[in-house]
Amino acid sequence: MGRRRLRIAGTVQGVGFRPHLHRLARGLSLTGVAGNDDEGVWCEIQGRRADLDEFEARAVAEAPPLARVDSVRCADVPPVEGESEFLIAASLVGAGTVTGAVPPDVAPCPACRAEIADPGRRRYRYAFTCCTDCGPRYTVVRSLPYDRERTSMAAFELCEACTAEYRTLGDRRHHAQTLCCGDCGPALWLTSATGSLVDGDPTAAAAALLRAGRIVAVKGLGGYQLACRADDRDAVARLRRRKHREEKPFALLVASVDEARELVELDDLAARALCGPEAPIVLAPRRESAAVAAAVAPDTGLLGVMLPASPLHALLVEAAGLPLVCTSGNRSDEPIVIDDARVGPELGNIADAVLDHDRMIERRADDSVGQVVAAGFQVLRRARGYAPGRVRLGRDGPPVLAVGAELKSTVCLALGADAHMSVHLGDLEHPAALAAFEAAVADLLELTRTEPELVVHDLHPEYLSAKFAASADLGPRLGVQHHHAHLASCLADNGFGGPAIGVMFDGMGWGADDTLWGGEILAGDAARYQRFAHLRPVPMPGGIAAIRQPWRMALAHLAATFGEDLPPVAVLADRGEAAAQVLDQCRGGQSILTSSVGRLFDSVAAMCGIVETATYEGQAAVRLEQAAGPDVRRYPVEIGDGVPAVIDSVPLIEALAADLQVGRESSLVAGAFHRWVTDVVAASARRARQATGLNTVALSGGVFQNRRLMELLAPELEQAGFEVLRHRQVPPNDGGISLGQAAIGRAMMAGRG
């Protein structure tokens, strides 16, 4: 006989881990106790040593589906006399750093979906049904350890029936912290635009309004959302007008994967992602027969579809009987609304009614977005369902806070052996988004009770995240180069220590030479990097204006290629004085230089007449990708000597302009351009391998969200014998920058120590 103490770390709170240990111990006739604390789950077990060994093995092997065990530490301890059963103890709340993980919100499990659909069950059509395998977690927790009294569910006292489920070993609601029913849980109601209560079943009444073409605000898991019927052109146009969202695609909510297949083409990988517990928005090719208004996604042949993230969403879309537009409850560029008191002021002029309830949202979380690219699932926006799931860093180290970039903002805290990443916070240009960012930093530090030893930020002097780091008085600061952070992010995402060849293609990032980089071939790891090659820099006339007006970048590339003797391409037509001013800026040294591949995509889109003015970030590249036809032509690739070598865009622009002048179709030009980018990466990687001996290529930056490019590039690199690292857990865009910053901060501190 013996007694053993186990310390289990990972995502082990709020996922039914203590009930799992309880069932396992009872089945093996072991006595003991289990509980939560600031580090995760601890337990002591007593009995025959062979049974203790079996318990230890099965505790991990048979862990609940939502659990992720990172480590188990075991030690023998003295037996306890007179112990007769296994108990679940009250959680231990300490005063030190919290290293336990907050679990993400989880979509309804099949058992709960079946329960709310069964008229014979007491939770029939109850919008807040959940169990240990599903339901809200991150958006309701107030502090750790994760227990009901430290969530917004503390306001709802369990009824006798729910209490019995909570206490019953073997029940799927045994120790489910957010369980409730219609007798003891949150209540749902529908109010009109004037604030008056609407009689009848709230979801049925809301569904009737949606079918009639109205816009309904819905209180979701991580914030309010806006819904309308997806096949109603007028309703979609009205939502765009009221929300001030001109052309950026909307997401669609459908009741089942079968309904999703009626709208989009889903391969097995996309279907698995769609049906997973994270329930992300999945981008997939639109079917021609899809009954969806063109204005839902005007720029692309893709539609973003998602399954219900909560029972409320399931009840609503099933009652509506058709696909719904479901988008964040805000005006464009502002954070999603979570405060009940802000619904009227911020959504009152958008929604015709509000489907509301009385469970508080403790922190915001937008819907996550992903897509299948080159046989892998790629997260594009990491939020509800994924965050704040951790990324393993591989080794312990001091706490490092990384505050990310400016666009697609996230923050990251390196704590112990893990990187704790926030949800997607949006673009910091809007004051409300900046306030949400500052609140997210404070929340992350408060939740973990951590004081960082280093704060890492981007080098860009005007990034609001960098200015925050300078003014927040949180400790010593370290500025890191944007594309070095992209490289470190991809390496950390893959658990690869490096070094590697890094291909970092994006819109822009402040370079070490005070120009804007964005077409970078690097070699290095988290501790150091070398700029091995880069795209030839050209002026960026007007700064930010060149992002919103891609024709400016087109003129910059034409002027850099042809000088004064510009070819008669369409982008120059009818611009008169505006074109002359931009060309003067390019030639007079008045504009900052950029090596950005993202801006090159903009230029080519404008030259092809595909887009001249962008209403959202990345729109020109999206349209160029959609326009790309067969890559039957190859444009010349010229890379100079030396380090860093210059990837010359002049031969590309010459050949591309010649094609346009002879009337070659823009689809062929766009296809050839995607092939040129592929050829540039392959050629640069081979050169870097020859010079450095490195055989691993890491791809990061927003350009690698391009499905067409990735499906050309990944096989080409693999056929050339490279190991290709792509993002798996965090986005390739700036949403993954904070992870790379944290990894660099850790590496720098280790080097100094």
Secondary structure, 3 states (H helix, E strand, C coil): CEEEEEEEEEECCCCCHHHHHHHHHHHCCCEEEEEEECCEEEEEEEECHHHHHHHHHHHHHCCCCCCEEEEEEEEEECCCCCCCCEEECCCCCCCCCCCCCCCCCECCCHHHHHHHCCCCCCCCCCCCCCECCEECCCCCECCCCCCHHHEHHHHCCCCHHHHHHHHCCCCCCCCCCCCCCCCCCCCEEEEECCCCECCCCHHHHHHHHHHCCCCEEEECCCCEEEEEECCCHHHHHHHHHHHCCCCCCCEEECCCHHHHHHHECCCHHHHHHHHCCCCCEEEEEECCCCCCCHHHCCCCCEEEEECCCCHHHHHHHHHHCCCEEEEECCCCCCCCCCCHHHHHHHHCCCCCEEEEECCCCCCCCCECEEEEECCEEEEEECCECCCCCCEECCCCCCCEEECCCCCCECCEEEECCEEEECCCCECCCCHHHHHHHHHHHHHHHHHHCCCCCEEEEECCCCCHHHHHHHHCCCCCEEEECHHHHHHHHHHHHCCCCCCEEEEEEEEEEECCCCCEEEEEEEEECCCCEEEEEEECCEECCCCHHHHHCHHHHHHHHHHHHHCCCCCCCHHHCCCHHHHHHHHHHHHCCCCCEECCHHHHHHHHHHHCCCCCCCCCCCHHHHHHHHHCCCCCCCCCCEECCCCCEEEECHHHHHHHHHHHHCCCCHHHHHHHHHHHHHHHHHHHHHHHHHHHCCCEEEEECHHHHCHHHHHHHHHHHHHCCCEEECCCCCCCCHHHHHHHHHHHHHHHHHHHC
